[in-house]
Amino acid sequence: MSASTQGIHVRPRVRHDPADNELPRHDRCRPGTPFDPANLIGKTRQQLRAILLEFGTDAKKVDMRVAQIWQWVYQKGFRDFNGMTNLARDYRHALAAHFALQIPVLSHKRISVDGTRKYLFRLADGNEVETVYIPDQGRGTLCISSQVGCSLNCSFCLTGTQKRVRNLTSSEIVGQILAARDDLGEWPLPGRQPLPVPRLLSNIVLMGMGEPLYNFDNVRDAMKVAMDCEGLSLSRRRITLSTAGVVPMIHRAGEDIGCRLAISLHATTDEIRDQLVPINRKWNLQTLFAALHDYPRLSNADRITFEYVMLAGVNDSEADAKRLVKLIRGLPCKINLIPFNHWSGSGYRRSPPERIHAFAGILMNSGYAAPIRTPRGEDIMAACGQLKSDSVRLPRKRRAAVSH
């Protein structure tokens, strides 16, 4: 039965390129990036409403249809239109014939001795990304990726050795969350209310592969879906976006997303940070900290987190700790001290425990929280700075062939 015979007028669908306003120009999504308007996963409410109107849904009923589909997908974990029983049967069949609810495919999973899970997800075009779930008492954090590969080339990070292939779509970013909940079994059984707290997946950190602020529009849309109170319902304070310092986008992130902010700092002088985090050559420490002082929502309740990987003989001296105190003065913040997680060929060593504790002591004596992160998932290469997939940038003709 066709859609038109069911009383649903189907207008022709037009492909639109996703908004692409990231900086700088060479980091924008290149032609050939998969963008399928027929996949409804990851669309914001406004985008979904526009799609359903274009599809021919009655304007008087479209808001109700958006709410119904939204709840089936994000509250109950359904990805089959035919199972959405509060939609009319003909309408369900029409949706199934024209749209998809597609998420990345779990290609491989490894579980650490400490319970950390590392997922390798295969995308529709054959590329792959890694995602990590870190369980903790009364909570669980999902570290998600925003790009295939990374263009930042941070010298201590394994992910930085993999060239950036492309940005992830909002569907692929949200899809990582849904796929993790699938694996954790965190969906209510049919006929039951949503699962009680504590939630297995309670926090999201955009600290996986890629620089989130070089894929701003897709990250923003994905987080709007994640924060929607009638869907995945993750508070903005349970979402942390980590950036190496894409200064022009920091204020916009605070205004348009409003989640918590983390900065991959790792050095207290431009000389050392230029080597560790090359983006510093474009936006140095002075420029970065000026932007941080202007970050919207900044308060003691919404502190900035500084990530600081402890590298022996590079950035772990007493002088470094004292310079760090001066840099962060006046900012509501905390500093996560991260023991370096080794990977073959890195050329760096982890600071000795006594050096890390002395560094933390200087920060704490100056009034700042400075927790030392316990490495998680090291035995499966799932710790901070150890994510990498085997994806490589395909020639444009091959990308087009694979995506179709």
C-alpha positions as CSV (number, residue, x, y, z in Angstrom):
1,M,0.0,0.0,0.0
2,S,1.5,3.4,-1.0
3,A,1.6,6.4,1.3
4,S,-0.8,8.3,-1.0
5,T,-3.4,5.6,-0.7
6,Q,-3.2,5.8,3.1
7,G,-4.2,9.5,3.0
8,I,-0.7,10.7,3.5
9,H,0.7,13.0,0.9
10,V,4.4,12.4,0.5
11,R,6.3,15.4,-0.8
12,P,9.6,14.9,-2.6
13,R,12.5,14.9,-0.1
14,V,15.4,17.2,-0.9
15,R,18.9,16.5,0.3
16,H,20.4,19.3,2.3
17,D,24.0,19.6,3.3
18,P,24.4,19.8,7.0
19,A,25.2,23.2,8.5
20,D,29.0,23.6,8.3
21,N,30.2,26.7,10.2
22,E,33.1,25.3,12.1
23,L,36.5,27.0,12.2
24,P,39.0,26.9,10.6
25,R,38.1,26.3,6.9
26,H,40.3,23.3,6.4
27,D,38.5,21.5,9.3
28,R,35.1,21.7,7.7
29,C,33.3,18.6,6.6
30,R,34.5,17.7,3.1
31,P,32.2,16.7,0.3
32,G,31.2,13.0,0.5
33,T,30.5,13.1,4.3
34,P,27.4,10.8,4.8
35,F,24.3,12.9,5.6
36,D,21.1,11.0,5.2
37,P,18.0,13.0,5.9
38,A,16.0,9.7,5.9
39,N,17.7,8.6,9.2
40,L,15.7,10.3,12.0
41,I,18.2,9.4,14.8
42,G,20.0,12.5,16.0
43,K,17.6,15.0,14.5
44,T,16.5,17.7,16.9
45,R,12.8,18.2,17.6
46,Q,12.7,21.1,15.3
47,Q,14.4,19.2,12.5
48,L,12.2,16.1,13.0
49,R,9.1,18.4,12.9
50,A,10.2,19.9,9.6
51,I,10.9,16.5,8.1
52,L,7.5,15.1,9.1
53,L,5.8,18.2,7.7
54,E,7.7,17.8,4.4
55,F,6.7,14.1,4.5
56,G,3.0,15.1,4.5
57,T,2.0,14.8,8.2
58,D,-1.0,16.9,9.2
59,A,0.2,20.2,10.5
60,K,-2.4,20.0,13.3
61,K,-1.0,16.6,14.4
62,V,2.7,17.0,13.7
63,D,3.8,18.1,17.3
64,M,2.0,15.1,18.7
65,R,3.7,12.8,16.1
66,V,7.1,14.2,17.0
67,A,6.5,13.6,20.7
68,Q,5.3,10.0,20.0
69,I,8.3,9.1,17.8
70,W,10.7,10.8,20.2
71,Q,9.4,8.8,23.2
72,W,9.6,5.5,21.4
73,V,13.1,6.1,20.3
74,Y,14.7,7.9,23.2
75,Q,12.7,6.6,26.2
76,K,12.0,3.1,25.1
77,G,14.9,2.3,22.7
78,F,12.7,1.3,19.7
79,R,14.1,1.4,16.2
80,D,11.2,-0.2,14.4
81,F,8.3,2.1,13.3
82,N,6.0,-0.8,13.2
83,G,6.4,-1.3,16.9
84,M,5.2,2.2,17.7
85,T,1.7,1.1,18.6
86,N,0.2,4.5,19.4
87,L,0.7,5.6,15.8
88,A,-1.9,4.6,13.2
89,R,-1.0,1.4,11.3
90,D,-1.0,3.1,7.9
91,Y,1.2,5.9,9.2
92,R,3.7,3.5,10.7
93,H,4.0,1.6,7.5
94,A,4.5,4.9,5.6
95,L,7.2,6.0,8.0
96,A,9.0,2.6,7.7
97,A,8.9,2.8,3.9
98,H,10.5,6.2,3.8
99,F,12.7,6.7,6.9
100,A,15.2,4.8,9.0
101,L,16.3,4.7,12.7
102,Q,19.9,3.7,12.1
103,I,22.7,3.8,14.6
104,P,26.4,2.7,14.3
105,V,27.0,-1.0,14.3
106,L,28.9,-2.5,17.2
107,S,31.9,-4.1,15.4
108,H,33.9,-5.2,18.5
109,K,33.8,-4.9,22.2
110,R,36.4,-5.3,24.9
111,I,35.9,-5.4,28.6
112,S,38.7,-4.4,31.0
113,V,39.4,-6.1,34.3
114,D,38.1,-2.9,36.0
115,G,34.8,-3.1,34.1
116,T,35.5,-0.4,31.5
117,R,34.1,-1.2,28.1
118,K,35.6,-0.1,24.8
119,Y,33.4,-0.2,21.8
120,L,34.5,-0.1,18.1
121,F,31.6,1.1,16.0
122,R,31.4,0.8,12.3
123,L,29.6,3.6,10.5
124,A,27.5,3.4,7.3
125,D,30.4,4.4,5.1
126,G,32.7,1.8,6.5
127,N,34.7,4.2,8.8
128,E,35.1,3.3,12.5
129,V,35.2,5.1,15.8
130,E,35.9,4.1,19.4
131,T,33.7,4.9,22.4
132,V,34.4,4.0,26.0
133,Y,32.0,3.3,28.9
134,I,33.5,3.8,32.4
135,P,31.4,2.4,35.3
136,D,31.6,3.8,38.8
137,Q,29.7,3.5,42.0
138,G,26.2,4.9,41.4
139,R,27.0,6.3,38.0
140,G,28.5,5.5,34.6
141,T,30.3,7.8,32.1
142,L,30.3,7.4,28.3
143,C,33.2,8.9,26.5
144,I,32.1,9.6,23.0
145,S,33.8,10.6,19.7
146,S,33.0,13.6,17.5
147,Q,35.2,12.9,14.5
148,V,36.8,10.0,12.7
149,G,40.4,10.6,13.6
150,C,41.7,14.0,14.7
151,S,43.5,17.0,13.2
152,L,45.1,18.3,16.4
153,N,48.2,16.2,16.4
154,C,48.8,16.4,20.2
155,S,52.2,14.8,20.6
156,F,51.2,12.7,23.7
157,C,47.9,11.4,22.3
158,L,47.6,8.2,20.3
159,T,44.4,9.4,18.6
160,G,46.4,12.4,17.3
161,T,48.5,10.0,15.2
162,Q,45.4,9.1,13.1
163,K,44.6,11.8,10.6
164,R,41.1,13.3,10.6
165,V,38.9,11.5,8.1
166,R,35.7,13.4,8.6
167,N,33.3,14.8,11.1
168,L,30.6,12.6,12.6
169,T,27.0,13.5,11.9
170,S,24.6,14.2,14.8
171,S,23.0,10.8,14.1
172,E,26.4,9.1,14.6
173,I,27.1,11.0,17.8
174,V,23.7,10.2,19.3
175,G,24.0,6.7,17.9
176,Q,26.9,6.0,20.2
177,I,24.8,6.7,23.2
178,L,21.9,4.5,22.0
179,A,24.3,1.7,21.1
180,A,25.9,1.8,24.6
181,R,22.5,1.7,26.2
182,D,21.7,-1.3,24.0
183,D,24.8,-3.1,25.3
184,L,24.1,-2.2,28.9
185,G,20.5,-3.3,28.7
186,E,19.4,0.1,29.9
187,W,16.0,0.3,28.3
188,P,12.7,-0.4,30.0
189,L,11.0,-3.7,29.2
190,P,7.7,-3.4,27.2
191,G,4.9,-2.2,29.3
192,R,7.1,-0.8,32.1
193,Q,8.0,2.7,33.1
194,P,11.5,4.0,32.5
195,L,14.2,2.3,34.6
196,P,14.8,3.7,38.1
197,V,17.9,5.6,39.2
198,P,20.8,5.2,39.5
199,R,21.3,5.1,35.8
200,L,24.1,2.9,34.3
201,L,24.8,5.7,31.8
202,S,24.4,8.9,33.7
203,N,27.2,11.1,32.3
204,I,28.6,12.0,28.8
205,V,32.0,13.4,28.1
206,L,33.0,14.5,24.6
207,M,36.6,13.4,25.1
208,G,36.8,10.6,22.6
209,M,38.3,10.8,19.1
210,G,38.3,14.3,17.5
211,E,37.9,17.9,18.5
212,P,34.2,18.7,19.3
213,L,34.4,22.4,18.5
214,Y,35.6,21.6,14.9
215,N,32.3,19.8,14.5
216,F,30.2,22.3,16.3
217,D,26.8,22.1,14.6
218,N,26.6,18.3,14.8
219,V,27.8,18.2,18.4
220,R,25.3,20.9,19.4
221,D,22.4,19.1,17.7
222,A,23.4,15.8,19.3
223,M,23.6,17.3,22.7
224,K,20.2,18.9,22.3
225,V,18.8,15.4,21.7
226,A,20.7,14.0,24.7
227,M,19.5,16.8,27.1
228,D,15.9,16.7,26.0
229,C,13.8,16.0,29.2
230,E,11.3,13.8,27.4
231,G,14.0,11.6,25.8
232,L,17.5,10.6,27.1
233,S,17.1,13.3,29.7
234,L,20.7,13.9,30.6
235,S,21.2,17.2,32.5
236,R,23.5,19.7,30.9
237,R,25.6,19.4,34.1
238,R,26.2,15.8,33.3
239,I,27.6,16.5,29.9
240,T,31.2,17.8,29.6
241,L,32.7,19.0,26.3
242,S,36.5,18.9,26.1
243,T,38.4,21.1,23.7
244,A,42.1,21.7,23.1
245,G,41.2,25.4,22.8
246,V,39.3,26.4,19.6
247,V,38.9,29.9,21.0
248,P,36.4,31.4,18.5
249,M,33.9,28.6,19.3
250,I,34.2,28.5,23.2
251,H,31.7,31.3,23.9
252,R,29.2,29.9,21.4
253,A,29.5,26.5,23.0
254,G,28.4,28.0,26.3
255,E,25.5,29.9,24.8
256,D,24.2,27.2,22.3
257,I,24.9,24.0,24.3
258,G,25.4,25.2,27.9
259,C,27.2,22.0,29.0
260,R,30.2,21.9,31.3
261,L,33.5,22.8,29.7
262,A,36.9,21.0,30.0
263,I,40.1,22.3,28.6
264,S,43.0,20.1,27.5
265,L,45.7,22.3,29.0
266,H,48.8,20.1,29.7
267,A,51.3,22.9,29.9
268,T,51.9,26.3,31.6
269,T,54.1,28.0,29.0
270,D,53.5,28.6,25.4
271,E,56.8,27.0,24.6
272,I,55.9,23.6,26.0
273,R,52.2,23.8,25.0
274,D,53.2,24.5,21.4
275,Q,55.0,21.1,21.4
276,L,52.3,19.2,23.3
277,V,49.2,20.8,21.9
278,P,50.0,22.4,18.5
279,I,46.7,24.4,18.3
280,N,48.4,26.6,20.9
281,R,50.4,28.1,18.1
282,K,47.2,29.6,16.7
283,W,45.4,30.5,20.0
284,N,48.0,30.8,22.8
285,L,47.5,30.7,26.5
286,Q,46.7,34.4,26.9
287,T,44.1,34.2,24.2
288,L,42.6,31.0,25.6
289,F,42.3,32.2,29.1
290,A,40.7,35.5,28.0
291,A,38.0,33.4,26.3
292,L,37.6,31.2,29.4
293,H,37.0,34.2,31.7
294,D,34.1,35.2,29.3
295,Y,32.5,31.7,29.2
296,P,28.7,31.8,29.8
297,R,27.3,30.2,32.9
298,L,30.7,30.3,34.6
299,S,30.2,29.9,38.4
300,N,31.3,27.7,41.3
301,A,28.4,25.3,40.3
302,D,29.6,25.2,36.7
303,R,33.4,25.1,37.1
304,I,35.7,24.7,34.2
305,T,37.8,21.5,34.3
306,F,41.4,21.6,33.2
307,E,42.9,18.3,32.0
308,Y,46.6,18.0,32.7
309,V,48.5,14.9,31.6
310,M,51.5,14.4,33.8
311,L,54.6,13.8,31.7
312,A,57.9,13.1,33.4
313,G,60.4,15.9,33.0
314,V,58.2,17.9,30.7
315,N,55.4,19.6,32.6
316,D,55.5,18.2,36.1
317,S,57.9,20.5,38.0
318,E,57.2,22.6,41.1
319,A,57.6,25.7,38.9
320,D,54.9,24.3,36.5
321,A,52.5,23.9,39.4
322,K,53.1,27.4,40.6
323,R,52.6,28.8,37.1
324,L,49.4,26.9,36.8
325,V,48.1,28.5,40.0
326,K,48.7,31.9,38.4
327,L,47.1,31.0,35.1
328,I,43.8,29.8,36.7
329,R,43.6,32.6,39.3
330,G,40.1,34.1,39.3
331,L,38.5,31.2,37.4
332,P,36.0,28.8,39.1
333,C,37.8,25.5,38.2
334,K,39.3,22.2,39.1
335,I,42.3,20.5,37.7
336,N,42.2,16.8,36.8
337,L,45.7,15.4,36.9
338,I,46.0,12.5,34.5
339,P,48.9,10.1,34.8
340,F,50.2,9.6,31.2
341,N,48.8,6.4,29.6
342,H,51.6,4.8,27.6
343,W,51.3,3.8,24.0
344,S,54.1,2.3,21.8
345,G,56.2,5.0,20.1
346,S,55.0,7.9,22.2
347,G,58.4,8.9,23.5
348,Y,56.9,10.1,26.9
349,R,57.0,8.7,30.4
350,R,54.5,8.9,33.2
351,S,55.5,11.2,36.0
352,P,56.4,9.2,39.2
353,P,53.6,9.0,41.8
354,E,55.5,11.2,44.3
355,R,55.9,13.9,41.7
356,I,52.2,13.8,40.8
357,H,51.2,14.0,44.5
358,A,53.6,16.9,45.1
359,F,52.1,18.7,42.1
360,A,48.6,18.1,43.4
361,G,49.6,19.4,46.8
362,I,50.7,22.8,45.5
363,L,47.4,23.2,43.7
364,M,45.3,22.1,46.7
365,N,47.3,24.3,49.1
366,S,46.3,27.2,46.8
367,G,42.6,26.4,47.2
368,Y,42.0,24.3,44.1
369,A,40.6,20.8,43.7
370,A,43.2,18.7,42.0
371,P,42.1,15.0,41.9
372,I,44.5,12.5,40.5
373,R,42.6,10.4,37.9
374,T,42.9,6.7,38.4
375,P,43.7,5.1,35.0
376,R,40.8,3.0,33.7
377,G,40.8,0.5,30.9
378,E,44.6,0.5,30.4
379,D,44.7,-3.2,29.7
380,I,42.4,-2.7,26.7
381,M,43.9,0.6,25.5
382,A,40.7,2.5,26.6
383,A,42.4,5.0,28.8
384,C,42.7,8.7,28.2
385,G,44.7,9.4,25.0
386,Q,44.7,5.8,23.8
387,L,41.7,5.7,21.4
388,K,42.3,5.0,17.7
389,S,40.6,3.3,14.9
390,D,41.9,1.9,11.6
391,S,39.9,4.3,9.4
392,V,41.7,6.1,6.7
393,R,40.4,8.8,4.4
394,L,39.0,7.2,1.3
395,P,39.2,8.8,-2.2
396,R,36.1,10.8,-2.9
397,K,34.8,8.3,-5.6
398,R,35.2,5.4,-3.2
399,R,33.5,7.3,-0.4
400,A,30.5,8.0,-2.6
401,A,30.3,4.4,-3.7
402,V,30.5,3.1,-0.1
403,S,27.9,5.5,1.3
404,H,25.4,4.5,-1.4
